Amino acid sequence: MKIIKLNKMHRGWMIGDFEPSILKTDLFEVAYLTHKKDEIWSKHYHAVATEYNLLVRGSMTVCNHKINPGEIFIIAPNEEAAPIFHEDCEVVCIKVPSLPEDKYEVF
């Protein structure tokens, strides 16, 4: 058995086509993300990848939809998102495929 601490991963990203990772693959990415209340994220989109997200804890607004714990939200390619974190949040994110450079900020 191998044990790896999540804090050794970059911002919670643990599986994907990047380093460090516990499984290097270009098929998908997996992250356990934490966001602080009122954390600022710029508006962005992915040209190719689809994001599948589960809000585990907290509340947030994404793409003009209020998201509550236990809700899954899917962000399609080219859909612009600028999340608003109303509380401290914990999110499981799966992105398909793994394309680390496929993130574009909207100014």
PLY file of the C-alpha trace (Angstrom):
ply
format ascii 1.0
element vertex 107
property float x
property float y
property float z
element edge 106
property int vertex1
property int vertex2
end_header
0.00 0.00 0.00
1.10 3.54 -0.73
-0.14 6.63 1.13
0.17 10.08 -0.42
-0.91 13.27 1.32
-3.33 15.44 -0.63
-1.27 18.53 0.26
1.51 17.11 -1.94
-0.74 17.58 -4.98
-1.11 20.93 -6.79
-4.29 22.61 -5.40
-5.97 19.21 -4.97
-5.46 17.93 -8.53
-4.38 14.30 -8.11
-5.09 12.40 -11.35
-4.36 13.64 -14.86
-1.73 14.47 -17.42
0.39 16.61 -15.07
2.92 16.35 -12.25
2.61 15.63 -9.45
-0.12 13.06 -9.89
-0.99 9.71 -8.36
-2.06 8.43 -11.78
-0.75 10.07 -14.95
-3.32 9.81 -17.74
-4.55 12.02 -20.55
-8.05 10.52 -20.37
-9.37 12.54 -17.40
-8.45 14.63 -14.36
-9.65 14.32 -10.77
-9.36 16.88 -7.98
-10.63 17.44 -4.47
-10.82 21.23 -4.31
-11.31 23.58 -1.40
-12.33 27.19 -1.88
-12.67 29.87 0.77
-15.75 32.05 1.13
-15.50 35.07 -1.22
-12.44 33.61 -3.00
-12.11 35.40 -6.34
-11.92 33.37 -9.57
-11.67 35.00 -12.95
-14.20 34.07 -15.60
-12.83 31.21 -17.70
-13.78 28.37 -20.01
-12.36 25.15 -21.41
-12.41 24.79 -25.19
-12.34 20.98 -25.22
-12.84 19.56 -21.72
-16.10 18.98 -19.88
-16.11 19.43 -16.09
-18.22 17.17 -13.87
-18.42 18.63 -10.36
-19.94 17.55 -7.05
-20.35 20.17 -4.35
-19.61 18.27 -1.14
-19.82 21.17 1.32
-20.69 24.87 1.23
-22.73 26.88 -1.26
-21.75 28.60 -4.45
-23.12 30.13 -7.62
-21.87 29.00 -11.03
-23.25 30.10 -14.41
-26.07 31.95 -12.62
-27.18 28.80 -10.74
-27.04 28.45 -6.95
-25.40 25.12 -6.10
-25.99 23.35 -2.78
-24.23 20.39 -1.13
-24.95 17.09 -2.84
-25.62 18.70 -6.22
-23.71 17.77 -9.35
-23.09 20.46 -11.94
-21.62 19.97 -15.38
-19.80 22.69 -17.28
-19.65 22.05 -21.02
-16.85 23.11 -23.37
-16.90 26.86 -24.15
-19.32 27.55 -21.27
-17.94 30.51 -19.32
-17.81 30.15 -15.54
-16.86 32.55 -12.77
-17.78 30.77 -9.53
-18.92 32.75 -6.50
-18.24 31.04 -3.18
-20.89 32.01 -0.60
-19.28 29.78 2.06
-16.12 27.72 2.33
-16.63 24.98 -0.30
-15.35 21.49 -1.00
-15.74 20.22 -4.57
-14.87 16.97 -6.31
-14.05 17.80 -9.94
-13.59 15.37 -12.82
-12.48 16.90 -16.10
-12.56 14.93 -19.36
-10.11 14.74 -21.10
-7.00 15.80 -19.21
-5.70 18.85 -21.04
-3.85 21.04 -18.52
-3.45 23.89 -21.05
-7.20 23.93 -21.90
-8.16 26.86 -19.64
-8.83 30.30 -21.05
-9.53 33.43 -19.02
-12.18 35.84 -20.25
-11.26 39.50 -19.82
0 1
1 2
2 3
3 4
4 5
5 6
6 7
7 8
8 9
9 10
10 11
11 12
12 13
13 14
14 15
15 16
16 17
17 18
18 19
19 20
20 21
21 22
22 23
23 24
24 25
25 26
26 27
27 28
28 29
29 30
30 31
31 32
32 33
33 34
34 35
35 36
36 37
37 38
38 39
39 40
40 41
41 42
42 43
43 44
44 45
45 46
46 47
47 48
48 49
49 50
50 51
51 52
52 53
53 54
54 55
55 56
56 57
57 58
58 59
59 60
60 61
61 62
62 63
63 64
64 65
65 66
66 67
67 68
68 69
69 70
70 71
71 72
72 73
73 74
74 75
75 76
76 77
77 78
78 79
79 80
80 81
81 82
82 83
83 84
84 85
85 86
86 87
87 88
88 89
89 90
90 91
91 92
92 93
93 94
94 95
95 96
96 97
97 98
98 99
99 100
100 101
101 102
102 103
103 104
104 105
105 106
